[in-house]
């Protein structure tokens, strides 16, 4: 969940319904017996963005991380002198680090909003958001193996946040409450096109 902060530093009464709120409410449905379903990829994946070592950590920038803290302030600049624009209220949300300044990281979220966050609020554990639906608008199928014709073991709603264990050959292995499944990489936000890791 993310809340907008006014200039006086007080929270608005209404919480902006963003991707994290949807992720907290999204459900996935287990199928009793599996089954097979064809999965069409949206097209050829784009290349990874050009990356360079970060000025503070030496880690690649840009890169994806996840929010470690349950509550984290996002500031307008890299320091406590800058006003707070956002407060994230849910751990595990994927964020993209796009710059570094000493112990501060400039981040961007799924909705394109960004700001500066203290480095200890972030974790290297990879998570991603289910960023699309099937062509008919139904939840995205999660497969038993990294193949479009593999058995479907569950469905994930758009906006669902899941832990990503690995990605290879345009597929990513998710861990959702102990259920391991595979999803096409292009259905996720929080993974670069063509990115591979274990």
N, C-alpha and C positions, 0 to 999 in steps of 0.2 A: 504494500500500500504506500502511496506517496501523497504527501500533503503539501500544498503551496503555503508559503509563509508570507504574510504581509510585511510592509516596510517596518512596522513597529515590532516585528518579531513574534506576533501572536498568530495562532493557527486560525485559518478560516473555519467557519462552522461547517461548511459542506466540503466533504472530501472529494477531490477530483477523481473520477473513476478512470483510472489509467490501466495499463497492462498488468500491473502488479495486483490490483484489486480483482481483475478478471482471473488472474492466475490463482488467487486464493480461493475463488469460488468454482473454478472449472473442475469438472469431474472426468474421470475416465471410466469406461465400462468394460468389464471383462466378458469375454465370450465363453460360453460353457464348453464348446467342443472345438474351437478353432475354426478352420475352414480356409479356403484359398480365395484370394482376391487379387486381381491385377492392379498394379500400381504404375501409373504413368508419370514419368518425370517431366517437369515443366520445360526442360530444354537443357542445352549444354550449360554447364556452370561457368561462371566468370572466373577469372584468375584471382589469386590471393592479392590483397593490396600490397603495395610496396611498403616494406617495414624497415626501420632503422633502430639501433640500440637507444634505449631511453637514457636521458641525461643523468638520471639519478640511480637507476637500477641496472642499466645495461640490458634489460629485458626488451624484447621487440615492442615497438610502438608503431601502429596500433596493435592492441591485443585484447582478448576478452578475459574477464575475471568475473567473480560473483561477489555479491554483497555479503560480508561475514556477519556484520552487526544487525541486530533486530531494529535498531534506530540509528540513522546516520544523517548528518546534516550535509547538504550540498550548497556550497558557497559560490558567490559571484567571482571570486578570485582566490589565489592560493595563499590563504592566511586567515586567521581569526578576526582580522580587522575588516574583512569583507562581509557584507550581509548574507544571511542564509536565504536561499531561494526555494529550496526543496528540503523536505525531510522524508527519507525512505523509512518505512515502518515494517518491512518484511525482509528477513534474511533470505539468501539464495537467489536473489534477482540477478540475472546476467547484466553486466555493464561492459562497455568498451572503453579502455584507457586510450586516450588520443594524445596525451601530453603528460610530462612530468615536470615538477618544480620542487626540488628538495624532497620533503616528505609528503607533498601534495600530489594528487593525481587528477588530471582533467578527464572527466568521464562523459559518456553519452549513453543514453538509454534507448530502449526499443522505440520510443515515440520521438526520438531525435532531440530530446531535451538534455541539457548537460550542465556542467559546472565543475567545481573543484571539491574533492573529498580527501580527508586525511587517510594516509596509506594503510593504517591498521584496520580500517573499516572494510577492507577488501581481502578476498581470498583467491588463491590460484585455482581452486576447484571449479571445474567447468559446469555451467548450467546453460540451458537454452529455453527459449519460449517457442511453443508451437505457434507458428506465424501464419498459418493458412488453414483452409478447410479443403475437403474433397471438392471436385468440380460441381457436385450437386448441393454444396453447402453443408454437408454432413461432417462430423468429426473425422480427423485423420486416422487412418488405420495404422496400427503398430504391428509389426510382423515378427515371427519367431526367428527368422534368419534375414540377412541383408539381401533379400530378393523380393521383387514385386509380386511374385506368385507364391511366396511362402505363406504359411498359415497366419491368419490374423488373430492375435491374442488379446488385443484391447483396442480401444479408440480413445483419442485425446482431443479434447475441445481446443479451439483456438484460444490462445492466451495461457494455456497450461504451462507451468514452469517445471522442468524435469532436470535431473542430474544426468550429465553426459559422461559416459565411461570411456568411449573411444569413437573415432570416426575414420572411415577408410572407404575408398572406392565409391564415393558419393552417398554413403549410408552412415548413420550414427547409431550407436548402441546406448539406449537410455536405461536408467534405473528409476522406476517409479514405484516407491513403497515396496521395494524388494522384487518387483517384476521386471525382468530384463527383456527388452524388446528392441526392434530396429525400426528406424524411420528414415525416409529419404532426407538427405542433408538440406535440400532446398526448401524443406517445410519448416525449418528452424531459423530463429534469430538468436545469434550468440555463437555462431560458427561461420568462419569465412568460407566462401565457395572453394571447393577443392581441398580444404584443410584436412590433414590426416594427423592423428595422434592416438596413443594408447595410454 
